[in-house]
Amino acid sequence: MKVLIPYIKRYRKDVYISIISVIALVFATLWQPRLLQVIMNAILKGDNNTIIQQGIVLILLAVVGIIAGVINTIYSARVALGVATDLRADLYEKVQSFAYADVEKFSASNLVVRMTNDINQVQQIVMAGFQQVSRIPLLFIGAFILAMVTMPQQWWVLIGMMLIVIGVSWYSYKKMSYYFAQTQQNIEDVNTVARENLMGIRVVKSFVQEPHEISKFSAASDRLTDVTAKIGYNFAILMPAFFLTANIAVVLAVYLVGQNITVHPTYLAAITSFISYLMQILFAVINGGFLMIMASRANISLGRIGEVMETVPSMNYVEGDTKPVAGDIEFDHVTFTYPGDDSPTLKDISFKVKAGEMIGIVGATGSGKTTMAQLIARLYDPDEGTIKVGGTDVKQLSEASLRETVAYVLQRSTLFSGTISANLRQVKEDASSNSMQWAANIAQASEFIERLPLTYDAPVEERSSNFSGGQKQRLSITRGVIAEPEILILDDATSALDAKSEKLVQEALDKDLTTTTTVVIAEKISSIVRADRILVMDGGKIVGNGKHKELVDNNEVYQKIYQTQKARKGGM
């Protein structure tokens, strides 16, 4: 609840109007049965003046109740929508501050559910809260007092009904809390299975795995259905139990009044009001029970939201200059272990790179090549040792400065829906048409971009499905070089390109980015053969450092990779 209170305080005016209107609504609701009793007595006495007067007051009271109810609904909705919108925005902003390790701890699908379904649960409870929280206790207490005043002899009927209804509500609340926790987890499971399936639809269809994926999704969906059905069964039993209790109480009250009507003829007028108050008490308890059940689900959602909001990012940046630094790189006895792993991925890594050099990194899968690149861009922090960029520890650089210095192009190209120009301007907001064309020429992307009807304003569909793998990689390289970074990391970023295009990209980088330090991670030796130096990785360690010819002559690990690829291609 402490997560929610600061957001509610932002809407104090709406909250006050909502509470005042609900008080007016409760007053109108409680006083109507009292006026009906007066009118019934007047009817029995044949007092037409009283009937007309009280009838007008009753109509005015009903109008007041309707107006107050409408106002309460409007302002409760304003508070609920405002709180949900602000909370969702802050939650999204919080996630953006997370390091890679923090996002992986929750998982992407988990965070999506928290920003959508959990926020919706909170919105519903806030809406219901300002409609019911102040209304229920006032209605309950007022109806109880007025019922006792109307027919004090029936006090035990009221108490009996209340005890039964409150007992059933409390039992249901405890049971529902468990089911609602399961529901949220099952929604995440369904979301994860669906997301993985849709993102990997080509793989699924290539291996004819549709039946398996359908079975997996059905299993997750069935678990959600089972829990939802149990919640439905509880609700199905709950309402009849409440109304059965209320009807029994009404029958008892009417029976007892009938037994004494000759002695107390005024009970004939009072019984209608008494039953009205009885039903108001019942509805107050029922609404309170449902509110508690909703609150149990919302409380789980609030806890999940609070878990994200209270997470301290595992990586923080200092405030400082936003300008880029020089492009030299230094690793000084760096060791790194991924969260959750037992053994380090990188072990005591040390090397230096001068600004403007082209460095190739090669090694078997899992040798630590990509990890090393991620540490340069400070996507993770090392366990031990120091990483310097431009002579400064990366932990002492502001985020803006580091991002201005280092551009990282991944093997798996990620383009956002919109346009090509919008994707390029993610790196350089003021990028002109000329700078886009210059970067596209380097990446060999201009040849297909300029064939598009809208060229750089051509649309990029969701997950860039309207471009081939090679086109996506070339667009990603364009985005990486457009700001002319001091350090450019290409993490197997040309793997989808043909040999000719890859060679043209390398030549363009050498020609147009002469002062940029280029770090090329590759599986293919042909991609790094022209590098000033090549680092050979094996088992998380650097086992070779030199030019291509030197390594071919002297490094066993490099020789094996070279001979394997040479045999595969019939010579290099």
Secondary structure as the mmCIF struct_conf table of DSSP 4:
data_model
#
loop_
_struct_conf.conf_type_id
_struct_conf.id
_struct_conf.beg_label_comp_id
_struct_conf.beg_label_asym_id
_struct_conf.beg_label_seq_id
_struct_conf.end_label_comp_id
_struct_conf.end_label_asym_id
_struct_conf.end_label_seq_id
TURN_TY1_P TURN_TY1_P1 LYS A 2 LEU A 4
HELX_RH_AL_P HELX_RH_AL_P1 ILE A 5 LYS A 9
TURN_TY1_P TURN_TY1_P2 ARG A 10 TYR A 11
HELX_RH_AL_P HELX_RH_AL_P2 ARG A 12 LYS A 45
TURN_TY1_P TURN_TY1_P3 GLY A 46 GLY A 46
HELX_RH_AL_P HELX_RH_AL_P3 ASN A 48 GLN A 96
TURN_TY1_P TURN_TY1_P4 SER A 97 SER A 97
HELX_RH_AL_P HELX_RH_AL_P4 TYR A 100 PHE A 106
HELX_RH_AL_P HELX_RH_AL_P5 ALA A 108 VAL A 113
HELX_RH_PI_P HELX_RH_PI_P1 ARG A 114 ASP A 118
HELX_RH_AL_P HELX_RH_AL_P6 ILE A 119 ALA A 128
HELX_RH_PI_P HELX_RH_PI_P2 GLY A 129 VAL A 133
TURN_TY1_P TURN_TY1_P5 SER A 134 SER A 134
HELX_RH_AL_P HELX_RH_AL_P7 ARG A 135 THR A 150
HELX_RH_3T_P HELX_RH_3T_P1 PRO A 152 GLN A 154
HELX_RH_AL_P HELX_RH_AL_P8 TRP A 155 MET A 199
TURN_TY1_P TURN_TY1_P6 GLY A 200 GLY A 200
HELX_RH_AL_P HELX_RH_AL_P9 ILE A 201 SER A 206
TURN_TY1_P TURN_TY1_P7 PHE A 207 VAL A 208
HELX_RH_AL_P HELX_RH_AL_P10 GLU A 210 GLN A 259
TURN_TY1_P TURN_TY1_P8 ASN A 260 VAL A 263
TURN_TY1_P TURN_TY1_P9 PRO A 265 THR A 266
HELX_RH_AL_P HELX_RH_AL_P11 TYR A 267 MET A 309
TURN_TY1_P TURN_TY1_P10 GLU A 310 GLU A 310
HELX_LH_PP_P HELX_LH_PP_P1 THR A 311 PRO A 313
BEND BEND1 SER A 314 SER A 314
BEND BEND2 LYS A 323 LYS A 323
STRN STRN1 ILE A 329 PHE A 336
TURN_TY1_P TURN_TY1_P11 PRO A 339 GLY A 340
BEND BEND3 ASP A 342 SER A 343
BEND BEND4 THR A 345 THR A 345
STRN STRN2 LEU A 346 VAL A 353
TURN_TY1_P TURN_TY1_P12 ALA A 355 GLY A 356
STRN STRN3 MET A 358 GLY A 363
BEND BEND5 ALA A 364 ALA A 364
TURN_TY1_P TURN_TY1_P13 THR A 365 GLY A 366
BEND BEND6 SER A 367 GLY A 368
HELX_RH_AL_P HELX_RH_AL_P12 LYS A 369 ILE A 376
TURN_TY1_P TURN_TY1_P14 ALA A 377 ARG A 378
BEND BEND7 LEU A 379 TYR A 380
BEND BEND8 ASP A 383 ASP A 383
STRN STRN4 GLU A 384 VAL A 389
TURN_TY1_P TURN_TY1_P15 GLY A 390 GLY A 391
STRN STRN5 THR A 392 ASP A 393
HELX_RH_3T_P HELX_RH_3T_P2 VAL A 394 GLN A 396
BEND BEND9 LEU A 397 LEU A 397
HELX_RH_AL_P HELX_RH_AL_P13 GLU A 399 THR A 405
STRN STRN6 VAL A 406 VAL A 409
BEND BEND10 GLN A 411 ARG A 412
BEND BEND11 SER A 417 SER A 417
STRN STRN7 GLY A 418 THR A 419
HELX_RH_AL_P HELX_RH_AL_P14 ILE A 420 LEU A 424
TURN_TY1_P TURN_TY1_P16 ARG A 425 VAL A 427
TURN_TY1_P TURN_TY1_P17 GLU A 429 ASP A 430
HELX_RH_AL_P HELX_RH_AL_P15 SER A 433 ILE A 442
TURN_TY1_P TURN_TY1_P18 ALA A 443 GLN A 444
HELX_RH_AL_P HELX_RH_AL_P16 SER A 446 ILE A 449
TURN_TY1_P TURN_TY1_P19 GLU A 450 ARG A 451
BEND BEND12 LEU A 452 LEU A 452
TURN_TY1_P TURN_TY1_P20 PRO A 453 LEU A 454
HELX_RH_3T_P HELX_RH_3T_P3 THR A 455 ASP A 457
STRN STRN8 PRO A 459 VAL A 460
HELX_RH_3T_P HELX_RH_3T_P4 GLU A 462 SER A 464
TURN_TY1_P TURN_TY1_P21 SER A 465 ASN A 466
BEND BEND13 PHE A 467 PHE A 467
HELX_RH_AL_P HELX_RH_AL_P17 GLY A 469 VAL A 481
TURN_TY1_P TURN_TY1_P22 ILE A 482 ALA A 483
BEND BEND14 GLU A 486 GLU A 486
STRN STRN9 ILE A 487 ASP A 491
BEND BEND15 ASP A 492 ASP A 492
TURN_TY1_P TURN_TY1_P23 ALA A 493 ALA A 496
BEND BEND16 LEU A 497 LEU A 497
HELX_RH_AL_P HELX_RH_AL_P18 ALA A 499 ASP A 512
TURN_TY1_P TURN_TY1_P24 THR A 514 THR A 515
BEND BEND17 THR A 516 THR A 516
STRN STRN10 THR A 517 ILE A 521
BEND BEND18 GLU A 523 LYS A 524
HELX_RH_3T_P HELX_RH_3T_P5 ILE A 525 SER A 527
TURN_TY1_P TURN_TY1_P25 ILE A 528 ARG A 530
BEND BEND19 ASP A 532 ASP A 532
STRN STRN11 ARG A 533 ASP A 538
TURN_TY1_P TURN_TY1_P26 GLY A 539 GLY A 540
STRN STRN12 LYS A 541 GLY A 546
HELX_RH_AL_P HELX_RH_AL_P19 HIS A 548 ASN A 554
HELX_RH_AL_P HELX_RH_AL_P20 GLU A 556 LYS A 569
TURN_TY1_P TURN_TY1_P27 GLY A 570 GLY A 570
#
